[in-house]
């Protein structure tokens, strides 16, 4: 064994066109569902070549998440169609007790710039960081887990705990702050916000470590904990507690420290979100509602928590709610926009999709999904780059779609060897 020692790393991109600011980066990913995989999606949109390792005959469970999109006799989850794009799918039994699995895996590591994983229990598979750095000293290793890797600190038993999006929200302090005050229960945010937030920090950490390698530095480990990504965006919650001894509480859909600010129900049952922080915007808001600015002056009625809770502040709150409740959401939007007051309407995906502004910015794109073998429509790219724009070079792959090509073209195995791996269940 030790085949990896005799192969040369082949530069990326090898299986895809060159585009974007991260062209030349190759990411090997051993991860499923959302947090780590979505980080690879972001990197892939920026031009990185992404190879996802999937278990033979099983694949990423995200492929089967409800609801599915169907075409003829084929189906795949809508989430996979949206976020599995720009990946190569390689099926591999990653249990290192199989010598063939170990050789293939280490050969892939030698050809990678980044290894991204959320397996957690790596030691049980026989994978160590020391092993990987021996193969590829410039490798960026990124671990994504609920509570972090013990080498960076923490209680080992906690680090070993499994986690999902809602656990990250709760243990990271976010759930407690969402919802209405007691006795109402806290609530978690929809759309797997912790997973997607974790992916953003993951892509950022990988890009920073990779930039260091490009400057001549060595590879290193990037450790991402779901709970910490959630905790990092709690605004001033930590400094308020550590320095003032105050635990921030949930406050529902109205901002407690200035007004107006929050979400309000309009006459037609739709909801208007608005904010008027600062004396200039506040003055425009008062004028938009036709109220007396001298009477409802900023310092006395809207500038602070004390002002908001004062009799005058409560009167202004009542006037605001009364004004919005007597108009449709669109009427509120038009009047507030006329006076340059920041506002918006709580929109559905259907409303956003048909909005000319969103359409004209190219936010909805089409490409061919490899499983469905049909054109699909999905959300496009964020951010937008003027000089090195992102691309979808192909839609989400079929399970194992690229296994043979990677083994033969990238790693140099023969067709006979590939069939031997398949016969042993090492690959599909």
Residue pairs with C-beta under 8 A, 6 or more apart in sequence:
1 99
1 102
1 103
2 103
3 103
3 107
4 103
4 106
4 107
4 109
4 110
4 135
7 107
7 110
7 111
7 411
7 412
9 110
9 111
9 136
10 111
10 410
11 24
12 23
12 24
12 25
12 26
12 48
12 49
12 113
13 23
13 24
13 26
13 47
13 49
14 26
14 49
14 409
14 410
15 49
15 88
15 402
15 405
15 406
15 409
15 410
16 49
16 86
16 88
16 393
16 394
17 391
17 393
18 24
18 47
19 47
19 388
19 389
19 390
19 391
19 393
20 45
20 46
20 47
20 48
20 385
20 388
20 389
20 390
20 391
21 46
21 47
21 385
21 388
22 43
22 46
22 47
22 48
22 207
23 47
23 48
24 47
25 43
25 47
25 48
25 49
25 113
25 114
25 210
26 48
26 49
26 50
26 51
26 111
26 112
26 113
26 114
27 40
27 43
27 44
27 48
27 49
27 50
27 51
27 112
27 113
27 114
27 115
27 116
27 206
28 51
28 53
28 108
28 109
28 111
28 112
28 114
28 115
28 116
29 36
29 37
29 40
29 50
29 51
29 52
29 53
29 87
29 115
29 116
29 117
30 53
30 94
30 115
30 116
30 117
30 118
30 119
31 37
31 40
31 52
31 116
31 117
31 118
31 119
31 144
32 54
32 60
32 61
32 62
32 118
33 60
33 61
33 62
33 118
33 195
34 62
34 79
34 83
34 165
34 192
34 195
34 196
34 199
35 118
35 144
35 165
35 194
35 195
35 196
35 198
35 199
35 202
35 224
35 226
36 116
36 117
36 118
36 142
36 144
36 198
36 199
36 202
37 52
37 60
37 62
37 83
37 84
37 199
38 83
38 195
38 196
38 199
39 116
39 142
39 144
39 198
39 199
39 200
39 202
39 203
39 206
40 48
40 50
40 52
40 87
40 116
41 50
41 83
41 84
41 85
41 86
41 87
41 199
42 199
42 200
42 203
43 50
43 114
43 203
43 206
43 207
44 50
44 85
44 86
44 87
45 86
45 381
45 390
45 391
45 392
46 390
47 388
47 390
47 391
48 114
49 88
50 86
50 87
50 88
51 87
51 88
51 90
51 108
51 112
51 402
51 406
52 60
52 87
52 88
52 89
52 90
52 397
53 90
53 91
53 92
53 94
53 105
53 108
54 60
54 89
54 90
54 91
54 92
54 399
54 400
55 91
55 92
55 93
55 94
56 91
56 92
56 93
56 400
56 425
56 426
56 427
56 428
57 91
57 428
59 89
59 91
59 399
59 400
60 80
60 84
62 77
62 79
62 80
62 83
62 84
63 76
63 77
63 80
63 84
63 371
63 399
64 76
64 77
65 77
65 78
65 79
65 80
66 77
67 77
67 78
68 75
68 76
68 77
68 78
69 75
69 76
69 77
69 78
69 81
69 369
69 372
69 376
70 372
71 372
71 373
71 374
74 371
74 372
74 373
75 372
76 369
76 371
76 372
76 396
80 371
80 396
81 369
81 372
81 376
81 378
81 395
81 396
82 378
82 379
83 396
84 395
84 396
84 397
85 367
85 378
85 392
85 394
85 395
85 396
86 391
86 392
86 393
86 394
87 396
87 397
88 397
88 401
88 402
88 406
89 397
89 398
89 399
89 400
89 401
89 402
89 403
90 108
90 400
90 402
90 403
90 406
90 427
91 399
91 400
91 403
91 427
91 428
92 101
92 104
92 105
92 403
92 426
92 427
93 101
93 425
93 426
93 427
94 101
94 105
94 119
94 125
94 127
95 101
95 125
95 126
96 102
96 105
96 125
96 126
96 127
97 126
98 424
98 426
100 421
100 424
100 426
101 426
102 126
104 407
104 411
104 421
104 426
105 127
106 131
106 132
106 135
107 411
108 406
108 411
109 115
109 132
109 135
109 136
109 139
110 135
110 136
111 410
111 411
112 136
112 139
113 138
113 139
113 140
113 210
113 213
114 139
114 140
114 141
114 142
114 206
114 210
115 132
115 139
115 140
115 141
115 142
116 142
116 144
116 202
116 206
117 141
117 142
117 143
117 144
118 143
118 144
118 145
119 125
119 127
120 145
120 146
120 160
120 162
121 160
122 128
129 141
129 221
132 139
132 141
133 139
133 141
133 219
136 219
137 218
137 219
138 213
138 218
138 219
139 219
140 206
140 209
140 210
140 213
140 219
140 220
140 222
141 219
141 220
141 221
141 222
142 202
142 205
142 206
142 209
142 221
142 222
142 223
142 224
143 149
143 221
143 222
143 223
143 224
144 198
144 202
144 224
144 226
145 159
145 163
145 224
145 225
145 226
146 161
146 162
146 163
146 164
146 167
146 168
146 171
146 225
146 226
146 227
147 154
147 158
147 159
147 161
147 163
147 171
147 225
147 226
147 227
148 154
148 159
148 223
148 224
148 225
148 227
148 228
149 159
149 221
149 223
150 156
150 159
151 221
151 223
152 223
163 171
163 226
163 227
165 188
165 192
165 193
165 194
165 195
165 226
166 175
166 188
166 194
167 226
167 227
168 174
168 194
168 195
168 198
168 226
168 227
168 229
168 230
169 175
169 178
169 188
169 189
169 193
169 194
169 230
170 176
170 188
171 226
171 227
171 230
172 194
172 226
172 227
172 228
172 229
172 230
172 231
172 234
173 230
173 231
173 234
173 237
174 188
174 189
174 194
174 230
174 231
174 233
174 234
175 186
175 187
175 188
176 186
176 250
177 186
177 234
177 237
177 248
177 249
177 250
178 186
178 187
178 188
178 189
178 250
179 185
179 186
179 187
179 250
179 252
180 250
180 251
180 252
180 253
181 249
181 250
181 251
181 252
186 250
194 226
194 229
194 230
195 226
197 229
197 230
197 233
198 224
198 226
198 229
198 230
200 229
201 224
201 229
201 232
202 222
202 224
205 222
205 224
206 222
209 219
209 220
209 222
212 220
213 219
231 238
234 248
236 248
237 248
240 246
240 248
241 247
241 248
252 262
253 262
253 263
254 261
254 262
254 263
254 317
255 261
255 262
255 275
256 305
256 308
257 304
257 305
257 308
258 276
258 277
258 302
258 303
258 304
258 305
258 308
259 276
259 301
259 302
259 307
259 308
259 313
259 316
259 317
259 320
260 274
260 275
260 276
260 285
260 302
260 316
260 317
260 320
261 274
261 275
261 276
261 277
262 273
262 274
262 275
263 271
263 272
263 273
263 346
264 271
264 272
264 273
264 274
264 320
264 321
264 324
264 325
264 332
265 271
265 272
265 324
265 325
266 272
266 324
266 325
266 327
266 328
266 329
266 331
266 332
267 324
267 325
267 326
267 327
267 328
267 329
268 328
268 329
270 328
270 329
270 345
270 346
271 329
271 345
271 346
272 324
272 329
272 332
272 333
272 336
272 343
272 344
272 345
272 346
273 343
273 344
273 345
273 346
274 285
274 336
274 341
274 342
274 343
274 344
275 281
275 342
275 343
276 282
276 284
276 285
276 302
276 341
276 342
279 298
279 303
281 340
281 341
281 342
282 298
282 302
282 303
283 293
283 298
284 339
284 340
284 341
285 336
285 339
285 341
286 292
286 293
286 296
287 293
287 339
288 335
288 336
288 338
288 339
288 341
289 319
289 320
289 323
291 316
291 319
296 302
296 312
296 315
296 316
296 319
299 307
300 307
300 310
300 312
300 313
301 307
301 308
301 310
301 312
301 313
301 315
301 316
302 308
302 313
302 316
307 313
308 314
308 317
323 332
324 332
327 335
329 345
330 345
332 343
333 343
333 344
333 345
336 343
337 343
345 351
347 355
352 358
353 359
353 364
358 364
361 384
362 380
363 379
363 380
364 377
364 378
364 379
364 380
365 377
365 378
365 379
365 380
365 381
365 392
366 375
366 376
366 377
366 378
367 375
367 376
367 378
367 392
367 394
367 395
368 374
368 375
368 376
368 394
368 395
369 375
369 376
369 395
369 396
370 394
370 395
370 396
370 397
370 398
370 401
371 396
371 397
371 398
376 395
381 389
381 390
399 428
400 427
400 428
403 418
403 427
403 428
404 418
407 413
407 417
407 418
407 421
407 427
408 414
408 415
408 418
413 421
418 427
421 427
422 428
